[in-house]
Amino acid sequence: MSIWTDLMGHEVRQTFYDAGGVRTRAIEAGSGGRTLILLHGTGGHAEAYARNIVEHAKNFHVYALDMVGHGYSDMPEVAYHYDDYVNWLGAFLDTVGAGRVCLSGESLGAQVAQLFAIRHPDRVEKVVLNTGMMWPTNAEGRKELTDLLERSRAASGALTREAIRKRLEWLMYRPDKSVTEELIDVRYQIYMQPGRAAVIRKIAEASISGALALEAGKHYCDPEFLRRCRCPALVLWTRHNPGQSIPVAEAGMKHITNGRMVIMENSAHWPQWEESELFNRVHLEFLKSNG
């Protein structure tokens, strides 16, 4: 199985859009009346959803995006804080003429989706928080995030395949099976672009270090603030999620007004990749449901 075999035989296209001056790459498929935006995590890229795009394109116009600063999208001189992602996402939706959309984000992408849904309730139909949410972690989670930060620094510093492999292994429950040579190749080629590694390091420092700072981002974790997300929300977690365990997610769930939770058993931080068939079924059931 490869990324190409997941996509071949279907009308899938790589497209670039101007999102408020940020050239943004999308892997795009489908032409349904509803729009689904897929957002990857810190240091990631649209290929994170290679195993999900085709199945969802049967019901949605799907855009798997390289978020600003990531993949093959532009790298503007910004701080890469939440506001930068939210503003960029709004500009992208304006560019493609999307009305109300479904947002599904993984890790950092989940936090961006959650914040966008809070700030722009008129633009979001449903939201999926995949292995990430705006809620502080515990001591074990901080230890795991510290490990992630070190791996991210190495991957964006040494620029070796082995450093990339170790960074990708953090995402997986079964890295021996799930971290393919092709996936390493994809991320290695992305990081080898001129100037990209330095921006990826800046992004990792902003997002992971921010999550580690106990006093940082209190506003974003305020229960009253989080309850402003009124649209239906699916909290899609895993038994082996590093950084934010199930008890952490359950604590955050208490402040999501219209949420439900599903726990997947055989994946870590990338359930959409490691358990793609189950992910697709659960994800689509939620997105297609009436509530």
C-alpha positions as a LaTeX table, in Angstrom:
\begin{tabular}{lrrr}
\hline
Residue & $x$ (\AA) & $y$ (\AA) & $z$ (\AA) \\
\hline
Met1 & 0.00 & 0.00 & 0.00 \\
Ser2 & 1.24 & 3.47 & $-0.85$ \\
Ile3 & $-0.10$ & 7.00 & $-0.97$ \\
Trp4 & $-0.51$ & 6.65 & $-4.71$ \\
Thr5 & $-2.46$ & 3.37 & $-4.47$ \\
Asp6 & $-4.76$ & 5.05 & $-1.96$ \\
Leu7 & $-5.51$ & 7.82 & $-4.45$ \\
Met8 & $-5.17$ & 6.19 & $-7.89$ \\
Gly9 & $-8.24$ & 5.68 & $-10.01$ \\
His10 & $-10.05$ & 8.63 & $-8.48$ \\
Glu11 & $-10.39$ & 12.26 & $-9.45$ \\
Val12 & $-7.93$ & 13.71 & $-6.96$ \\
Arg13 & $-5.98$ & 16.86 & $-7.69$ \\
Gln14 & $-3.19$ & 18.87 & $-6.11$ \\
Thr15 & $-4.23$ & 22.53 & $-6.24$ \\
Phe16 & $-2.76$ & 25.82 & $-5.07$ \\
Tyr17 & $-4.91$ & 28.71 & $-3.84$ \\
Asp18 & $-4.14$ & 32.26 & $-2.76$ \\
Ala19 & $-5.44$ & 32.49 & 0.82 \\
Gly20 & $-5.02$ & 36.13 & 1.82 \\
Gly21 & $-1.63$ & 36.27 & 0.12 \\
Val22 & $-0.52$ & 32.82 & 1.34 \\
Arg23 & $-0.08$ & 30.33 & $-1.50$ \\
Thr24 & $-1.75$ & 27.27 & $-0.04$ \\
Arg25 & $-1.53$ & 23.70 & $-1.26$ \\
Ala26 & $-4.61$ & 21.47 & $-1.17$ \\
Ile27 & $-5.10$ & 17.83 & $-2.06$ \\
Glu28 & $-8.65$ & 18.11 & $-3.30$ \\
Ala29 & $-11.35$ & 15.65 & $-4.33$ \\
Gly30 & $-15.10$ & 15.41 & $-4.68$ \\
Ser31 & $-17.69$ & 17.93 & $-5.75$ \\
Gly32 & $-20.52$ & 17.46 & $-3.27$ \\
Gly33 & $-22.58$ & 20.30 & $-1.92$ \\
Arg34 & $-20.93$ & 20.15 & 1.51 \\
Thr35 & $-17.31$ & 21.11 & 2.18 \\
Leu36 & $-14.91$ & 19.23 & 4.42 \\
Ile37 & $-11.59$ & 20.78 & 5.47 \\
Leu38 & $-8.87$ & 18.45 & 6.81 \\
Leu39 & $-6.10$ & 20.01 & 8.92 \\
His40 & $-2.90$ & 18.20 & 9.89 \\
Gly41 & $-0.76$ & 18.67 & 13.01 \\
Thr42 & 2.51 & 20.41 & 13.91 \\
Gly43 & 5.14 & 19.95 & 11.22 \\
Gly44 & 2.77 & 17.88 & 9.11 \\
His45 & 1.30 & 18.04 & 5.63 \\
Ala46 & $-1.78$ & 17.11 & 3.63 \\
Glu47 & $-0.56$ & 13.55 & 2.98 \\
Ala48 & $-1.55$ & 12.77 & 6.58 \\
Tyr49 & $-5.04$ & 12.22 & 5.10 \\
Ala50 & $-4.04$ & 10.17 & 2.06 \\
Arg51 & $-6.00$ & 7.19 & 3.37 \\
Asn52 & $-9.18$ & 9.20 & 3.97 \\
Ile53 & $-9.62$ & 11.63 & 1.09 \\
Val54 & $-11.20$ & 9.29 & $-1.47$ \\
Glu55 & $-13.76$ & 7.78 & 0.91 \\
His56 & $-14.89$ & 11.21 & 2.12 \\
Ala57 & $-15.00$ & 12.63 & $-1.41$ \\
Lys58 & $-18.00$ & 10.38 & $-2.09$ \\
Asn59 & $-20.04$ & 12.72 & 0.12 \\
Phe60 & $-18.06$ & 15.97 & 0.38 \\
His61 & $-15.89$ & 18.39 & $-1.50$ \\
Val62 & $-12.69$ & 17.59 & 0.41 \\
Tyr63 & $-9.71$ & 19.86 & 0.88 \\
Ala64 & $-6.77$ & 18.35 & 2.75 \\
Leu65 & $-4.60$ & 21.40 & 3.32 \\
Asp66 & $-0.99$ & 22.21 & 4.00 \\
Met67 & $-1.50$ & 24.74 & 6.77 \\
Val68 & 0.33 & 28.04 & 6.54 \\
Gly69 & 4.08 & 27.46 & 6.97 \\
His70 & 3.75 & 23.72 & 6.34 \\
Gly71 & 4.15 & 21.32 & 3.43 \\
Tyr72 & 4.27 & 23.25 & 0.17 \\
Ser73 & 2.31 & 26.27 & 1.38 \\
Asp74 & 3.96 & 29.65 & 1.80 \\
Met75 & 6.06 & 30.53 & 4.85 \\
Pro76 & 5.20 & 34.12 & 5.79 \\
Glu77 & 7.03 & 35.94 & 8.57 \\
Val78 & 4.45 & 35.42 & 11.30 \\
Ala79 & 4.59 & 34.06 & 14.85 \\
Tyr80 & 2.63 & 30.89 & 13.99 \\
His81 & 0.32 & 31.31 & 16.93 \\
Tyr82 & $-3.33$ & 30.25 & 16.89 \\
Asp83 & $-4.50$ & 33.57 & 15.47 \\
Asp84 & $-2.25$ & 33.17 & 12.43 \\
Tyr85 & $-3.79$ & 29.80 & 11.58 \\
Val86 & $-7.36$ & 30.97 & 12.20 \\
Asn87 & $-6.89$ & 34.04 & 10.00 \\
Trp88 & $-5.30$ & 31.97 & 7.25 \\
Leu89 & $-8.12$ & 29.40 & 7.36 \\
Gly90 & $-10.75$ & 32.12 & 7.10 \\
Ala91 & $-8.96$ & 33.56 & 4.09 \\
Phe92 & $-8.83$ & 30.13 & 2.46 \\
Leu93 & $-12.58$ & 29.63 & 2.90 \\
Asp94 & $-13.16$ & 33.05 & 1.38 \\
Thr95 & $-10.98$ & 32.14 & $-1.60$ \\
Val96 & $-12.82$ & 28.90 & $-2.42$ \\
Gly97 & $-16.21$ & 30.50 & $-1.75$ \\
Ala98 & $-17.15$ & 28.04 & 0.96 \\
Gly99 & $-20.17$ & 28.74 & 3.12 \\
Arg100 & $-20.61$ & 26.66 & 6.26 \\
Val101 & $-18.07$ & 23.86 & 6.37 \\
Cys102 & $-17.16$ & 20.77 & 8.35 \\
Leu103 & $-13.74$ & 21.06 & 9.98 \\
Ser104 & $-11.66$ & 18.07 & 11.01 \\
Gly105 & $-8.25$ & 18.60 & 12.53 \\
Glu106 & $-5.57$ & 16.36 & 13.96 \\
Ser107 & $-3.43$ & 17.53 & 16.91 \\
Leu108 & $-2.59$ & 21.21 & 16.23 \\
Gly109 & $-5.11$ & 21.10 & 13.40 \\
Ala110 & $-7.79$ & 20.08 & 15.92 \\
Gln111 & $-7.00$ & 23.09 & 18.09 \\
Val112 & $-7.15$ & 25.38 & 15.07 \\
Ala113 & $-10.50$ & 23.87 & 14.07 \\
Gln114 & $-11.85$ & 24.25 & 17.61 \\
Leu115 & $-10.80$ & 27.89 & 17.87 \\
Phe116 & $-12.15$ & 28.68 & 14.41 \\
Ala117 & $-15.52$ & 27.14 & 15.36 \\
Ile118 & $-15.63$ & 29.30 & 18.49 \\
Arg119 & $-14.75$ & 32.52 & 16.71 \\
His120 & $-16.76$ & 31.89 & 13.55 \\
Pro121 & $-19.83$ & 29.86 & 14.54 \\
Asp122 & $-21.67$ & 30.98 & 11.42 \\
Arg123 & $-19.04$ & 29.33 & 9.22 \\
Val124 & $-18.81$ & 25.88 & 10.87 \\
Glu125 & $-21.39$ & 23.13 & 10.54 \\
Lys126 & $-19.54$ & 20.43 & 12.51 \\
Val127 & $-16.08$ & 19.99 & 14.00 \\
Val128 & $-13.91$ & 16.92 & 14.66 \\
Leu129 & $-11.15$ & 17.08 & 17.28 \\
Asn130 & $-8.80$ & 14.24 & 16.36 \\
Thr131 & $-6.25$ & 13.54 & 19.14 \\
Gly132 & $-6.02$ & 17.21 & 20.07 \\
Met133 & $-8.04$ & 19.86 & 21.87 \\
Met134 & $-7.60$ & 23.09 & 23.76 \\
Trp135 & $-7.17$ & 21.66 & 27.22 \\
Pro136 & $-4.08$ & 21.44 & 29.47 \\
Thr137 & $-2.36$ & 18.09 & 29.75 \\
Asn138 & $-1.03$ & 16.23 & 32.80 \\
Ala139 & 2.49 & 15.36 & 33.98 \\
Glu140 & 2.75 & 12.30 & 31.74 \\
Gly141 & 1.55 & 14.31 & 28.77 \\
Arg142 & 4.15 & 17.02 & 29.40 \\
Lys143 & 6.83 & 14.33 & 29.43 \\
Glu144 & 5.60 & 13.00 & 26.10 \\
Leu145 & 5.40 & 16.48 & 24.61 \\
Thr146 & 8.95 & 17.21 & 25.75 \\
Asp147 & 10.04 & 14.09 & 23.85 \\
Leu148 & 8.11 & 15.33 & 20.81 \\
Leu149 & 9.79 & 18.73 & 20.98 \\
Glu150 & 13.24 & 17.13 & 21.05 \\
Arg151 & 12.38 & 14.91 & 18.09 \\
Ser152 & 10.99 & 17.92 & 16.21 \\
Arg153 & 14.15 & 19.91 & 16.84 \\
Ala154 & 16.25 & 17.03 & 15.57 \\
Ala155 & 14.12 & 16.46 & 12.48 \\
Ser156 & 14.26 & 20.14 & 11.50 \\
Gly157 & 17.92 & 20.47 & 12.43 \\
Ala158 & 19.81 & 17.42 & 11.29 \\
Leu159 & 17.66 & 16.89 & 8.18 \\
Thr160 & 18.45 & 13.19 & 8.00 \\
Arg161 & 16.07 & 10.39 & 7.14 \\
Glu162 & 16.70 & 8.82 & 10.54 \\
Ala163 & 15.73 & 12.02 & 12.37 \\
Ile164 & 12.58 & 12.23 & 10.25 \\
Arg165 & 11.81 & 8.60 & 11.05 \\
Lys166 & 12.09 & 9.17 & 14.79 \\
Arg167 & 9.79 & 12.18 & 14.56 \\
Leu168 & 7.18 & 10.15 & 12.67 \\
Glu169 & 7.48 & 7.24 & 15.09 \\
Trp170 & 6.15 & 9.45 & 17.89 \\
Leu171 & 2.83 & 9.60 & 16.03 \\
Met172 & 2.28 & 5.86 & 15.74 \\
Tyr173 & 1.17 & 2.97 & 17.94 \\
Arg174 & 2.87 & 0.51 & 15.58 \\
Pro175 & 5.74 & 2.50 & 14.05 \\
Asp176 & 7.30 & $-0.63$ & 12.56 \\
Lys177 & 4.20 & $-1.05$ & 10.42 \\
Ser178 & 2.94 & 2.53 & 10.05 \\
Val179 & 6.09 & 4.60 & 9.39 \\
Thr180 & 6.66 & 3.63 & 5.77 \\
Glu181 & 9.70 & 4.51 & 3.71 \\
Glu182 & 7.41 & 6.49 & 1.43 \\
Leu183 & 6.10 & 8.57 & 4.34 \\
Ile184 & 9.68 & 9.31 & 5.39 \\
Asp185 & 10.47 & 10.30 & 1.80 \\
Val186 & 7.51 & 12.69 & 1.65 \\
Arg187 & 8.39 & 14.49 & 4.85 \\
Tyr188 & 12.11 & 14.53 & 4.04 \\
Gln189 & 11.47 & 16.16 & 0.65 \\
Ile190 & 9.21 & 18.76 & 2.27 \\
Tyr191 & 11.75 & 19.63 & 4.96 \\
Met192 & 14.55 & 19.87 & 2.38 \\
Gln193 & 12.92 & 22.86 & 0.66 \\
Pro194 & 14.97 & 26.04 & 1.11 \\
Gly195 & 14.02 & 27.70 & 4.38 \\
Arg196 & 11.36 & 25.11 & 5.28 \\
Ala197 & 13.21 & 23.38 & 8.14 \\
Ala198 & 13.79 & 26.66 & 9.98 \\
Val199 & 10.09 & 27.52 & 9.77 \\
Ile200 & 9.08 & 24.02 & 10.91 \\
Arg201 & 11.36 & 24.44 & 13.93 \\
Lys202 & 9.78 & 27.83 & 14.67 \\
Ile203 & 6.32 & 26.25 & 14.42 \\
Ala204 & 7.29 & 23.38 & 16.74 \\
Glu205 & 8.70 & 25.79 & 19.31 \\
Ala206 & 5.52 & 27.89 & 19.18 \\
Ser207 & 3.00 & 25.07 & 19.38 \\
Ile208 & 4.72 & 22.41 & 21.51 \\
Ser209 & 6.53 & 24.76 & 23.87 \\
Gly210 & 3.27 & 26.65 & 24.26 \\
Ala211 & 1.48 & 23.47 & 25.28 \\
Leu212 & 4.22 & 22.74 & 27.80 \\
Ala213 & 4.02 & 26.16 & 29.44 \\
Leu214 & 1.62 & 25.69 & 32.33 \\
Glu215 & 0.72 & 29.36 & 32.56 \\
Ala216 & 0.44 & 29.93 & 28.82 \\
Gly217 & $-2.83$ & 29.98 & 26.95 \\
Lys218 & $-5.11$ & 30.04 & 30.00 \\
His219 & $-7.66$ & 32.01 & 28.01 \\
Tyr220 & $-7.93$ & 29.22 & 25.43 \\
Cys221 & $-8.50$ & 26.60 & 28.14 \\
Asp222 & $-11.10$ & 28.60 & 30.03 \\
Pro223 & $-14.28$ & 26.50 & 30.34 \\
Glu224 & $-16.57$ & 29.42 & 29.53 \\
Phe225 & $-14.56$ & 30.19 & 26.41 \\
Leu226 & $-14.65$ & 26.55 & 25.25 \\
Arg227 & $-18.41$ & 26.30 & 25.76 \\
Arg228 & $-18.81$ & 28.88 & 23.01 \\
Cys229 & $-18.25$ & 26.06 & 20.50 \\
Arg230 & $-21.93$ & 25.37 & 19.84 \\
Cys231 & $-21.78$ & 23.20 & 16.74 \\
Pro232 & $-21.84$ & 19.39 & 17.01 \\
Ala233 & $-18.35$ & 18.16 & 17.91 \\
Leu234 & $-16.77$ & 14.71 & 17.68 \\
Val235 & $-13.83$ & 14.14 & 20.02 \\
Leu236 & $-12.01$ & 11.30 & 18.30 \\
Trp237 & $-9.37$ & 9.91 & 20.65 \\
Thr238 & $-7.16$ & 6.84 & 20.91 \\
Arg239 & $-6.12$ & 4.47 & 23.66 \\
His240 & $-2.45$ & 5.29 & 23.05 \\
Asn241 & $-2.56$ & 9.01 & 22.25 \\
Pro242 & 0.67 & 10.70 & 23.41 \\
Gly243 & 0.53 & 14.21 & 24.83 \\
Gln244 & $-3.09$ & 14.17 & 25.93 \\
Ser245 & $-4.38$ & 10.94 & 27.46 \\
Ile246 & $-7.99$ & 9.78 & 27.59 \\
Pro247 & $-8.56$ & 11.25 & 31.10 \\
Val248 & $-7.28$ & 14.61 & 29.84 \\
Ala249 & $-9.67$ & 14.46 & 26.89 \\
Glu250 & $-12.55$ & 13.44 & 29.12 \\
Ala251 & $-11.88$ & 16.46 & 31.34 \\
Gly252 & $-11.93$ & 18.75 & 28.31 \\
Met253 & $-15.08$ & 17.08 & 27.00 \\
Lys254 & $-17.02$ & 18.38 & 29.99 \\
His255 & $-16.79$ & 21.88 & 28.53 \\
Ile256 & $-17.83$ & 21.02 & 24.98 \\
Thr257 & $-21.51$ & 21.90 & 24.75 \\
Asn258 & $-22.61$ & 19.54 & 21.98 \\
Gly259 & $-19.95$ & 16.84 & 21.91 \\
Arg260 & $-19.59$ & 13.10 & 21.71 \\
Met261 & $-16.47$ & 10.98 & 22.18 \\
Val262 & $-15.17$ & 7.91 & 20.36 \\
Ile263 & $-12.03$ & 6.04 & 21.45 \\
Met264 & $-10.06$ & 3.99 & 18.93 \\
Glu265 & $-8.00$ & 1.16 & 20.36 \\
Asn266 & $-5.16$ & 0.41 & 17.94 \\
Ser267 & $-3.61$ & 3.75 & 17.06 \\
Ala268 & $-1.76$ & 6.63 & 18.70 \\
His269 & $-1.66$ & 10.21 & 17.33 \\
Trp270 & $-2.56$ & 9.39 & 13.71 \\
Pro271 & $-5.72$ & 7.23 & 13.83 \\
Gln272 & $-6.70$ & 8.45 & 10.37 \\
Trp273 & $-3.58$ & 6.66 & 9.10 \\
Glu274 & $-3.17$ & 3.67 & 11.41 \\
Glu275 & $-6.86$ & 2.71 & 11.59 \\
Ser276 & $-8.05$ & 4.34 & 8.41 \\
Glu277 & $-11.04$ & 2.07 & 7.71 \\
Leu278 & $-12.48$ & 2.49 & 11.21 \\
Phe279 & $-11.64$ & 6.19 & 11.21 \\
Asn280 & $-13.43$ & 6.69 & 7.90 \\
Arg281 & $-16.53$ & 4.89 & 9.11 \\
Val282 & $-16.76$ & 6.70 & 12.47 \\
His283 & $-15.86$ & 10.05 & 10.95 \\
Leu284 & $-18.40$ & 9.80 & 8.15 \\
Glu285 & $-21.15$ & 8.56 & 10.47 \\
Phe286 & $-20.73$ & 11.71 & 12.52 \\
Leu287 & $-20.42$ & 14.10 & 9.59 \\
Lys288 & $-23.44$ & 12.63 & 7.80 \\
Ser289 & $-25.67$ & 12.40 & 10.89 \\
Asn290 & $-28.41$ & 14.91 & 11.63 \\
Gly291 & $-27.01$ & 15.93 & 15.03 \\
\hline
\end{tabular}
